[in-house]
Amino acid sequence: MRQQSREYIIILFIGAVLAINYPVLDLFDRPWAPFGIPLLYFYLYLAWLVLILVLIAVVERSEVHGSEELPKPTVLEPENISRSGDSDNPPVEQSSNAAR
């Protein structure tokens, strides 16, 4: 996620807190009922829907797409570890008498 997208999400969070806080909610606490739904409930659900849609748009825009793939990390092998095919340093066998 890009830094600019994180900033947008923080701004969206602050805006959401302000949108569903007391002074703004008091503006919509009226007896008028559009579509038979009390205005306060209509505002809350509409604000919730708008916040979710804006959040989806920000996250979709911030995702890394296939053409911008990150390079794969390389695995570095230590030089002093012997490989199974090396004949210069044969593996040392441990004897069972060493435990006594």
Secondary structure, DSSP 8 states (H G I E B T S, - for coil): --HHHHHHHHHHHHHHHHHTSHHHHHHT-SS--GGGS-HHHHHHHHHHHHHHHHHHHHHHHHS--GGG----------TTS--TT--SS------GGGG-
